[in-house]
Amino acid sequence: IIPRLQLYLTNDNNDIRLIFTRTFARVFLALPALAQSFTPAYHSFLGRFTDTRVPIRIEMLKFAKDALLASPLSDSLWAILSPTLVNKLIDSDESVRRAAVGVVVDIALTVPRR
């Protein structure tokens, strides 16, 4: 079912994309091993970091924060999400930049030094 639902991550309707971005975030947070089992869907989901809509990019920042706080010792997760967080610090939208700063600060205050 995940490969079929993946199509909704790139749907033209912004509200549908946001709903499915949130849904995939919950799925991959609850069952991180699914990222390896459904690599194309996971990569499509991660592609939402560069979505045209600000609320979706902010939702992805929430996912990054929750994922990194849930698995602070996962080198592979850090390798994937760290560059993305850095890029969001210079996002074209101020609210995305603010959200990115908040995520970085929350992680820095919570996760042991890396």
N, CA, C and O atoms as a DFTB+ gen file, in Angstrom:
456 C
 N C O
     1  1       0.816      -1.197       0.000
     2  2       0.000       0.000       0.000
     3  2       0.868       1.273       0.000
     4  3       0.465       2.297      -0.551
     5  1       2.044       1.205       0.613
     6  2       2.912       2.393       0.685
     7  2       3.304       2.900      -0.704
     8  3       3.248       4.107      -0.940
     9  1       3.701       2.016      -1.638
    10  2       4.019       2.536      -2.971
    11  2       2.848       3.250      -3.654
    12  3       3.049       4.218      -4.386
    13  1       1.643       2.774      -3.414
    14  2       0.477       3.448      -4.005
    15  2       0.231       4.802      -3.359
    16  3      -0.105       5.774      -4.037
    17  1       0.400       4.858      -2.045
    18  2       0.184       6.123      -1.333
    19  2       1.272       7.144      -1.651
    20  3       1.048       8.350      -1.548
    21  1       2.434       6.664      -2.033
    22  2       3.561       7.539      -2.374
    23  2       3.179       8.548      -3.453
    24  3       3.678       9.673      -3.451
    25  1       2.320       8.165      -4.353
    26  2       1.908       9.052      -5.445
    27  2       1.279      10.343      -4.928
    28  3       1.366      11.385      -5.578
    29  1       0.650      10.274      -3.765
    30  2      -0.010      11.451      -3.209
    31  2       0.980      12.484      -2.661
    32  3       0.606      13.629      -2.408
    33  1       2.231      12.084      -2.479
    34  2       3.244      13.035      -2.013
    35  2       3.580      14.080      -3.076
    36  3       4.106      15.148      -2.764
    37  1       3.277      13.766      -4.312
    38  2       3.566      14.704      -5.413
    39  2       2.278      15.178      -6.092
    40  3       2.315      15.695      -7.209
    41  1       1.166      15.004      -5.431
    42  2      -0.124      15.417      -5.968
    43  2      -0.146      16.928      -6.190
    44  3       0.499      17.676      -5.454
    45  1      -0.877      17.370      -7.191
    46  2      -0.980      18.800      -7.484
    47  2      -1.723      19.577      -6.400
    48  3      -1.506      20.778      -6.238
    49  1      -2.586      18.908      -5.668
    50  2      -3.357      19.554      -4.612
    51  2      -2.486      19.706      -3.362
    52  3      -2.011      18.722      -2.795
    53  1      -2.288      20.951      -2.950
    54  2      -1.421      21.248      -1.797
    55  2      -1.907      20.594      -0.510
    56  3      -1.101      20.096       0.276
    57  1      -3.213      20.593      -0.291
    58  2      -3.761      20.015       0.937
    59  2      -3.533      18.505       0.988
    60  3      -3.211      17.954       2.040
    61  1      -3.701      17.850      -0.138
    62  2      -3.462      16.404      -0.188
    63  2      -1.986      16.109       0.075
    64  3      -1.659      15.190       0.826
    65  1      -1.101      16.883      -0.540
    66  2       0.346      16.688      -0.302
    67  2       0.678      16.861       1.176
    68  3       1.458      16.087       1.730
    69  1       0.094      17.868       1.814
    70  2       0.352      18.108       3.236
    71  2      -0.165      16.950       4.086
    72  3       0.527      16.497       4.998
    73  1      -1.355      16.475       3.803
    74  2      -1.929      15.350       4.554
    75  2      -1.041      14.117       4.429
    76  3      -0.764      13.447       5.423
    77  1      -0.601      13.821       3.227
    78  2       0.214      12.620       3.034
    79  2       1.646      12.808       3.526
    80  3       2.303      11.836       3.898
    81  1       2.127      14.027       3.531
    82  2       3.437      14.286       4.136
    83  2       3.364      13.999       5.631
    84  3       4.258      13.356       6.182
    85  1       2.326      14.462       6.281
    86  2       2.137      14.184       7.712
    87  2       1.975      12.689       7.968
    88  3       2.519      12.148       8.931
    89  1       1.222      12.032       7.095
    90  2       0.987      10.596       7.254
    91  2       2.291       9.816       7.132
    92  3       2.584       8.958       7.964
    93  1       3.067      10.112       6.103
    94  2       4.343       9.413       5.918
    95  2       5.306       9.736       7.058
    96  3       6.088       8.875       7.461
    97  1       5.265      10.941       7.578
    98  2       6.122      11.288       8.712
    99  2       5.784      10.401       9.904
   100  3       6.680       9.867      10.558
   101  1       4.513      10.245      10.182
   102  2       4.100       9.384      11.301
   103  2       4.526       7.938      11.078
   104  3       4.983       7.267      12.004
   105  1       4.374       7.467       9.853
   106  2       4.731       6.080       9.537
   107  2       6.229       5.856       9.715
   108  3       6.643       4.896      10.365
   109  1       7.043       6.744       9.136
   110  2       8.491       6.553       9.205
   111  2       9.049       6.834      10.598
   112  3      10.108       6.315      10.948
   113  1       8.366       7.634      11.386
   114  2       8.783       7.824      12.780
   115  2       8.435       6.602      13.628
   116  3       9.221       6.185      14.478
   117  1       7.262       6.037      13.395
   118  2       6.823       4.880      14.179
   119  2       7.580       3.608      13.793
   120  3       7.875       2.767      14.642
   121  1       7.885       3.480      12.515
   122  2       8.552       2.272      12.008
   123  2       9.716       2.666      11.102
   124  3       9.603       2.555       9.881
   125  1      10.819       3.119      11.665
   126  2      11.941       3.594      10.852
   127  2      12.490       2.558       9.871
   128  3      13.046       2.928       8.838
   129  1      12.344       1.276      10.176
   130  2      12.846       0.227       9.286
   131  2      12.133       0.237       7.933
   132  3      12.663      -0.279       6.950
   133  1      10.950       0.814       7.880
   134  2      10.227       0.886       6.608
   135  2      10.965       1.739       5.582
   136  3      10.762       1.581       4.378
   137  1      11.809       2.631       6.050
   138  2      12.576       3.465       5.122
   139  2      13.479       2.601       4.244
   140  3      13.701       2.921       3.077
   141  1      13.996       1.517       4.798
   142  2      14.840       0.607       4.020
   143  2      14.002      -0.308       3.144
   144  3      14.409      -0.656       2.036
   145  1      12.844      -0.696       3.631
   146  2      11.977      -1.595       2.865
   147  2      11.297      -0.887       1.704
   148  3      11.007      -1.498       0.675
   149  1      11.046       0.394       1.875
   150  2      10.341       1.171       0.851
   151  2      11.171       2.401       0.485
   152  3      10.729       3.538       0.648
   153  1      12.366       2.151      -0.007
   154  2      13.315       3.222      -0.314
   155  2      12.752       4.267      -1.276
   156  3      12.896       5.459      -1.007
   157  1      12.117       3.878      -2.383
   158  2      11.572       4.912      -3.280
   159  2      10.550       5.822      -2.590
   160  3      10.544       7.034      -2.809
   161  1       9.699       5.239      -1.767
   162  2       8.704       6.042      -1.049
   163  2       9.388       6.967      -0.052
   164  3       8.990       8.120       0.110
   165  1      10.417       6.458       0.614
   166  2      11.149       7.276       1.598
   167  2      11.832       8.447       0.908
   168  3      11.811       9.569       1.415
   169  1      12.436       8.193      -0.243
   170  2      13.096       9.277      -0.978
   171  2      12.090      10.293      -1.510
   172  3      12.360      11.493      -1.534
   173  1      10.946       9.806      -1.929
   174  2       9.889      10.722      -2.366
   175  2       9.426      11.582      -1.193
   176  3       9.206      12.784      -1.342
   177  1       9.281      10.959      -0.036
   178  2       8.910      11.685       1.178
   179  2       9.968      12.735       1.516
   180  3       9.629      13.887       1.787
   181  1      11.227      12.354       1.503
   182  2      12.304      13.314       1.804
   183  2      12.339      14.462       0.790
   184  3      12.804      15.558       1.103
   185  1      11.854      14.207      -0.402
   186  2      11.771      15.252      -1.423
   187  2      10.854      16.397      -1.035
   188  3      10.926      17.478      -1.620
   189  1       9.993      16.169      -0.053
   190  2       9.090      17.225       0.410
   191  2       9.841      18.323       1.143
   192  3       9.273      19.387       1.387
   193  1      11.101      18.100       1.503
   194  2      11.909      19.177       2.092
   195  2      12.044      20.345       1.116
   196  3      12.258      21.482       1.536
   197  1      11.924      20.076      -0.164
   198  2      12.041      21.131      -1.175
   199  2      10.699      21.426      -1.855
   200  3      10.666      21.961      -2.963
   201  1       9.619      21.083      -1.200
   202  2       8.290      21.338      -1.737
   203  2       8.103      22.839      -1.969
   204  3       8.732      23.658      -1.297
   205  1       7.255      23.189      -2.901
   206  2       6.996      24.597      -3.190
   207  2       6.196      25.276      -2.073
   208  3       6.247      26.497      -1.930
   209  1       5.465      24.493      -1.289
   210  2       4.611      25.046      -0.238
   211  2       5.338      25.097       1.100
   212  3       5.926      24.112       1.545
   213  1       5.285      26.254       1.721
   214  2       5.953      26.485       3.004
   215  2       5.451      25.539       4.098
   216  3       6.278      24.966       4.807
   217  1       4.136      25.345       4.272
   218  2       3.688      24.457       5.347
   219  2       4.239      23.028       5.229
   220  3       4.465      22.360       6.238
   221  1       4.447      22.578       4.018
   222  2       4.983      21.228       3.822
   223  2       6.460      21.190       4.199
   224  3       6.912      20.229       4.822
   225  1       7.213      22.216       3.831
   226  2       8.630      22.261       4.222
   227  2       8.763      22.341       5.743
   228  3       9.657      21.723       6.321
   229  1       7.884      23.094       6.386
   230  2       7.913      23.187       7.853
   231  2       7.535      21.837       8.474
   232  3       8.125      21.430       9.475
   233  1       6.584      21.163       7.902
   234  2       6.205      19.830       8.393
   235  2       7.397      18.870       8.301
   236  3       7.593      18.033       9.183
   237  1       8.177      18.992       7.251
   238  2       9.360      18.133       7.097
   239  2      10.414      18.465       8.149
   240  3      11.129      17.576       8.611
   241  1      10.514      19.724       8.527
   242  2      11.444      20.091       9.597
   243  2      11.014      19.453      10.919
   244  3      11.854      19.014      11.704
   245  1       9.719      19.406      11.157
   246  2       9.215      18.733      12.362
   247  2       9.594      17.252      12.338
   248  3       9.988      16.678      13.353
   249  1       9.467      16.650      11.159
   250  2       9.863      15.246      11.026
   251  2      11.348      15.078      11.331
   252  3      11.731      14.170      12.070
   253  1      12.180      15.940      10.771
   254  2      13.630      15.838      10.992
   255  2      13.948      15.924      12.481
   256  3      14.735      15.135      13.005
   257  1      13.337      16.874      13.143
   258  2      13.559      17.030      14.586
   259  2      13.144      15.773      15.339
   260  3      13.916      15.241      16.136
   261  1      11.933      15.298      15.090
   262  2      11.434      14.128      15.800
   263  2      12.271      12.881      15.505
   264  3      12.539      12.079      16.399
   265  1      12.679      12.728      14.249
   266  2      13.479      11.557      13.870
   267  2      14.850      11.589      14.531
   268  3      15.322      10.571      15.037
   269  1      15.487      12.749      14.529
   270  2      16.819      12.855      15.126
   271  2      16.771      12.743      16.647
   272  3      17.693      12.200      17.256
   273  1      15.719      13.245      17.257
   274  2      15.594      13.111      18.706
   275  2      15.250      11.671      19.104
   276  3      15.630      11.216      20.182
   277  1      14.537      10.964      18.237
   278  2      14.183       9.575      18.519
   279  2      15.366       8.633      18.331
   280  3      15.464       7.610      19.009
   281  1      16.263       8.980      17.412
   282  2      17.425       8.118      17.117
   283  2      18.690       8.962      17.053
   284  3      19.294       9.074      15.987
   285  1      19.103       9.558      18.162
   286  2      20.232      10.488      18.127
   287  2      21.575       9.862      17.768
   288  3      22.518      10.578      17.433
   289  1      21.673       8.548      17.833
   290  2      22.947       7.896      17.532
   291  2      22.987       7.278      16.136
   292  3      23.957       6.606      15.787
   293  1      21.962       7.496      15.349
   294  2      21.905       6.925      14.004
   295  2      22.720       7.772      13.024
   296  3      22.280       8.833      12.582
   297  1      23.914       7.281      12.696
   298  2      24.779       8.009      11.764
   299  2      24.138       8.180      10.394
   300  3      24.291       9.224       9.759
   301  1      23.419       7.155       9.937
   302  2      22.805       7.249       8.612
   303  2      21.716       8.318       8.585
   304  3      21.571       9.040       7.598
   305  1      20.959       8.414       9.660
   306  2      19.914       9.442       9.727
   307  2      20.525      10.837       9.767
   308  3      20.042      11.752       9.101
   309  1      21.583      10.995      10.545
   310  2      22.279      12.288      10.591
   311  2      22.830      12.647       9.217
   312  3      22.763      13.804       8.803
   313  1      23.375      11.659       8.509
   314  2      23.954      11.912       7.183
   315  2      22.899      12.394       6.196
   316  3      23.181      13.214       5.323
   317  1      21.696      11.884       6.341
   318  2      20.613      12.284       5.439
   319  2      20.033      13.636       5.824
   320  3      19.821      14.492       4.965
   321  1      19.776      13.829       7.117
   322  2      19.012      14.999       7.551
   323  2      19.854      16.234       7.863
   324  3      19.351      17.351       7.739
   325  1      21.098      16.076       8.257
   326  2      21.930      17.248       8.596
   327  2      22.086      18.222       7.432
   328  3      21.865      19.418       7.617
   329  1      22.459      17.754       6.237
   330  2      22.591      18.708       5.121
   331  2      21.270      19.413       4.798
   332  3      21.250      20.582       4.411
   333  1      20.184      18.684       4.965
   334  2      18.873      19.275       4.699
   335  2      18.566      20.377       5.695
   336  3      18.049      21.431       5.323
   337  1      18.882      20.137       6.961
   338  2      18.662      21.181       7.973
   339  2      19.502      22.413       7.670
   340  3      19.026      23.540       7.811
   341  1      20.729      22.209       7.263
   342  2      21.604      23.332       6.914
   343  2      20.985      24.121       5.756
   344  3      20.969      25.352       5.778
   345  1      20.480      23.416       4.754
   346  2      19.858      24.101       3.608
   347  2      18.614      24.878       4.005
   348  3      18.338      25.937       3.442
   349  1      17.871      24.370       4.956
   350  2      16.651      25.072       5.383
   351  2      16.985      26.342       6.169
   352  3      16.141      27.231       6.285
   353  1      18.183      26.439       6.703
   354  2      18.599      27.668       7.389
   355  2      18.734      28.841       6.428
   356  3      18.730      29.999       6.848
   357  1      18.852      28.542       5.144
   358  2      18.953      29.598       4.125
   359  2      17.793      29.506       3.123
   360  3      17.917      29.946       1.980
   361  1      16.679      28.936       3.559
   362  2      15.486      28.821       2.727
   363  2      15.026      30.208       2.287
   364  3      15.311      31.204       2.952
   365  1      14.330      30.265       1.191
   366  2      13.843      31.552       0.683
   367  2      12.739      32.152       1.550
   368  3      12.486      33.354       1.478
   369  1      12.084      31.336       2.363
   370  2      10.997      31.816       3.202
   371  2      11.452      31.987       4.652
   372  3      12.075      31.098       5.232
   373  1      11.131      33.135       5.214
   374  2      11.558      33.442       6.583
   375  2      10.985      32.469       7.613
   376  3      11.683      32.090       8.553
   377  1       9.734      32.061       7.451
   378  2       9.139      31.157       8.438
   379  2       9.805      29.783       8.414
   380  3       9.897      29.124       9.449
   381  1      10.264      29.353       7.258
   382  2      11.002      28.091       7.168
   383  2      12.358      28.245       7.845
   384  3      12.800      27.354       8.571
   385  1      13.018      29.375       7.608
   386  2      14.314      29.617       8.262
   387  2      14.154      29.636       9.775
   388  3      14.966      29.053      10.493
   389  1      13.111      30.301      10.265
   390  2      12.873      30.346      11.718
   391  2      12.615      28.951      12.274
   392  3      13.143      28.584      13.324
   393  1      11.806      28.185      11.569
   394  2      11.521      26.816      12.013
   395  2      12.798      25.980      12.027
   396  3      13.007      25.174      12.934
   397  1      13.647      26.170      11.026
   398  2      14.906      25.429      10.965
   399  2      15.811      25.792      12.144
   400  3      16.436      24.915      12.739
   401  1      15.880      27.058      12.476
   402  2      16.680      27.487      13.634
   403  2      16.133      26.835      14.902
   404  3      16.901      26.349      15.733
   405  1      14.820      26.824      15.050
   406  2      14.208      26.197      16.217
   407  2      14.545      24.718      16.316
   408  3      14.827      24.213      17.403
   409  1      14.516      24.025      15.187
   410  2      14.845      22.600      15.167
   411  2      16.303      22.388      15.561
   412  3      16.610      21.516      16.373
   413  1      17.195      23.181      14.988
   414  2      18.623      23.039      15.302
   415  2      18.875      23.298      16.782
   416  3      19.631      22.567      17.422
   417  1      18.249      24.330      17.322
   418  2      18.427      24.648      18.747
   419  2      17.878      23.514      19.618
   420  3      18.535      23.083      20.565
   421  1      16.686      23.038      19.299
   422  2      16.099      21.939      20.087
   423  2      16.983      20.702      20.071
   424  3      17.169      20.046      21.095
   425  1      17.518      20.396      18.918
   426  2      18.387      19.226      18.805
   427  2      19.677      19.468      19.583
   428  3      20.149      18.584      20.298
   429  1      20.239      20.653      19.447
   430  2      21.499      20.967      20.136
   431  2      21.342      20.906      21.653
   432  3      22.270      20.514      22.360
   433  1      20.190      21.286      22.144
   434  2      19.953      21.266      23.582
   435  2      19.636      19.869      24.122
   436  3      19.739      19.631      25.326
   437  1      19.257      18.957      23.246
   438  2      18.791      17.649      23.673
   439  2      19.779      16.514      23.380
   440  3      19.990      15.630      24.210
   441  1      20.366      16.553      22.209
   442  2      21.206      15.438      21.750
   443  2      22.643      15.634      22.262
   444  3      23.170      16.746      22.238
   445  1      23.264      14.552      22.720
   446  2      24.668      14.670      23.128
   447  2      25.515      15.162      21.959
   448  3      25.157      14.989      20.794
   449  1      26.606      15.758      22.286
   450  2      27.480      16.326      21.262
   451  2      27.876      15.286      20.221
   452  3      28.243      14.160      20.556
   453  1      27.796      15.679      18.962
   454  2      28.149      14.798      17.832
   455  2      29.412      15.280      17.191
   456  3      29.881      14.680      16.224
